[in-house]
Amino acid sequence: MIESSNSDPGGLFTDELGRCELTDLPKMLRIIVETVGAYGCILWQVERRISLPESQPNLKLFVLSQWFPDGQLAELHDLPLDRSVTGLVTLEATMY
């Protein structure tokens, strides 16, 4: 069972991600939303066919899971890896 910990949200993910199943992801995203006071949350996944080389154009991020109030769904289904803020941050983070 996933429980919220407002005092240590990072610890939540460290402890739970290793045991997490795909069906648990919306629950975890809800906890993130509640912890940081966001409206909703989307977990993006890089296309599985690649390992994130910068030289490949037209790669996309796809929605792995999401949580919004009342079961709403985001209209976005994919983002260009090299032409979106989320994609650029993903590329930059993998370089370190």
PADO-613497 format. One record per residue (C-alpha): residue number from 1; residue in three letters; y, z, x. Coordinates in nm, 4 decimals, m for minus. Layout:
N
{NUM, "Ala", {Y, Z, X}}
...
! end
This chain:
96
{1, "Met", {0.0000, 0.0000, 0.0000}}
{2, "Ile", {0.3465, m0.0892, 0.1300}}
{3, "Glu", {0.6081, 0.1798, 0.1023}}
{4, "Ser", {0.9812, 0.1568, 0.1642}}
{5, "Ser", {1.1380, 0.3536, 0.4470}}
{6, "Asn", {1.5158, 0.3320, 0.4370}}
{7, "Ser", {1.5508, 0.5353, 0.7562}}
{8, "Asp", {1.3250, 0.3127, 0.9653}}
{9, "Pro", {1.2842, m0.0362, 0.8196}}
{10, "Gly", {1.1777, m0.1735, 1.1596}}
{11, "Gly", {0.8884, 0.0707, 1.1696}}
{12, "Leu", {0.7730, m0.0568, 0.8330}}
{13, "Phe", {0.7263, m0.4060, 0.9668}}
{14, "Thr", {0.5640, m0.2932, 1.2889}}
{15, "Asp", {0.3084, m0.0896, 1.0978}}
{16, "Glu", {0.2469, m0.3222, 0.8044}}
{17, "Leu", {0.2626, m0.6777, 0.9405}}
{18, "Gly", {m0.0674, m0.6471, 1.1234}}
{19, "Arg", {m0.2404, m0.5484, 0.7997}}
{20, "Cys", {m0.0431, m0.7784, 0.5728}}
{21, "Glu", {m0.2074, m1.0420, 0.3569}}
{22, "Leu", {m0.0175, m1.3395, 0.2184}}
{23, "Thr", {m0.0140, m1.1783, m0.1255}}
{24, "Asp", {0.1661, m0.8736, 0.0212}}
{25, "Leu", {0.4614, m1.0744, 0.1536}}
{26, "Pro", {0.6713, m1.0690, m0.1664}}
{27, "Lys", {0.6385, m0.6888, m0.1724}}
{28, "Met", {0.7589, m0.6693, 0.1874}}
{29, "Leu", {1.0481, m0.9044, 0.1128}}
{30, "Arg", {1.1469, m0.6857, m0.1835}}
{31, "Ile", {1.1578, m0.3874, 0.0517}}
{32, "Ile", {1.3834, m0.5827, 0.2895}}
{33, "Val", {1.6151, m0.6716, m0.0010}}
{34, "Glu", {1.6353, m0.3101, m0.1141}}
{35, "Thr", {1.6779, m0.1750, 0.2394}}
{36, "Val", {1.9637, m0.4027, 0.3437}}
{37, "Gly", {2.1227, m0.4460, 0.0001}}
{38, "Ala", {2.0669, m0.8219, m0.0131}}
{39, "Tyr", {2.0346, m1.0308, m0.3278}}
{40, "Gly", {1.7061, m1.1924, m0.2245}}
{41, "Cys", {1.4977, m1.2857, 0.0766}}
{42, "Ile", {1.3139, m1.5955, 0.2004}}
{43, "Leu", {1.0576, m1.5984, 0.4806}}
{44, "Trp", {1.0614, m1.9394, 0.6475}}
{45, "Gln", {0.7750, m2.0912, 0.8452}}
{46, "Val", {0.8013, m2.3658, 1.1048}}
{47, "Glu", {0.5860, m2.6717, 1.0414}}
{48, "Arg", {0.2368, m2.5857, 1.1615}}
{49, "Arg", {0.1900, m2.9060, 1.3586}}
{50, "Ile", {0.4356, m2.8127, 1.6308}}
{51, "Ser", {0.5094, m2.5340, 1.8789}}
{52, "Leu", {0.8922, m2.5563, 1.8623}}
{53, "Pro", {0.9889, m2.7955, 2.1407}}
{54, "Glu", {1.3583, m2.8747, 2.1168}}
{55, "Ser", {1.3001, m3.2438, 2.1779}}
{56, "Gln", {1.1290, m3.3198, 1.8459}}
{57, "Pro", {1.3840, m3.4250, 1.5828}}
{58, "Asn", {1.3389, m3.3975, 1.2064}}
{59, "Leu", {1.1225, m3.0864, 1.2131}}
{60, "Lys", {1.1481, m2.8574, 0.9111}}
{61, "Leu", {1.1162, m2.4958, 0.8064}}
{62, "Phe", {0.9196, m2.4368, 0.4863}}
{63, "Val", {0.9211, m2.1401, 0.2492}}
{64, "Leu", {0.6245, m1.9158, 0.3280}}
{65, "Ser", {0.7261, m1.6500, 0.0770}}
{66, "Gln", {1.0324, m1.5334, m0.1148}}
{67, "Trp", {1.1524, m1.2539, m0.3371}}
{68, "Phe", {1.4437, m1.2607, m0.5808}}
{69, "Pro", {1.5171, m1.0428, m0.8846}}
{70, "Asp", {1.3494, m1.1424, m1.2098}}
{71, "Gly", {1.1122, m1.3764, m1.0261}}
{72, "Gln", {1.3790, m1.6363, m0.9599}}
{73, "Leu", {1.2912, m1.9005, m0.7008}}
{74, "Ala", {1.5167, m2.0576, m0.4408}}
{75, "Glu", {1.5975, m2.4228, m0.4942}}
{76, "Leu", {1.5478, m2.4923, m0.1223}}
{77, "His", {1.1957, m2.5789, m0.0151}}
{78, "Asp", {1.2542, m2.7048, 0.3372}}
{79, "Leu", {1.5320, m2.6858, 0.5947}}
{80, "Pro", {1.5911, m2.9134, 0.8924}}
{81, "Leu", {1.5126, m2.7157, 1.2056}}
{82, "Asp", {1.7858, m2.8780, 1.4131}}
{83, "Arg", {2.0532, m2.9133, 1.1400}}
{84, "Ser", {2.0617, m2.5784, 0.9611}}
{85, "Val", {2.1915, m2.2393, 1.0674}}
{86, "Thr", {1.8523, m2.0811, 0.9983}}
{87, "Gly", {1.6756, m2.3500, 1.2008}}
{88, "Leu", {1.9155, m2.3266, 1.4935}}
{89, "Val", {1.8769, m1.9482, 1.5067}}
{90, "Thr", {1.4982, m1.9946, 1.5017}}
{91, "Leu", {1.5164, m2.2372, 1.7934}}
{92, "Glu", {1.7484, m2.0090, 1.9889}}
{93, "Ala", {1.5334, m1.7011, 1.9283}}
{94, "Thr", {1.2193, m1.8734, 2.0577}}
{95, "Met", {1.3893, m1.9563, 2.3876}}
{96, "Tyr", {1.4112, m1.5908, 2.4954}}
! end
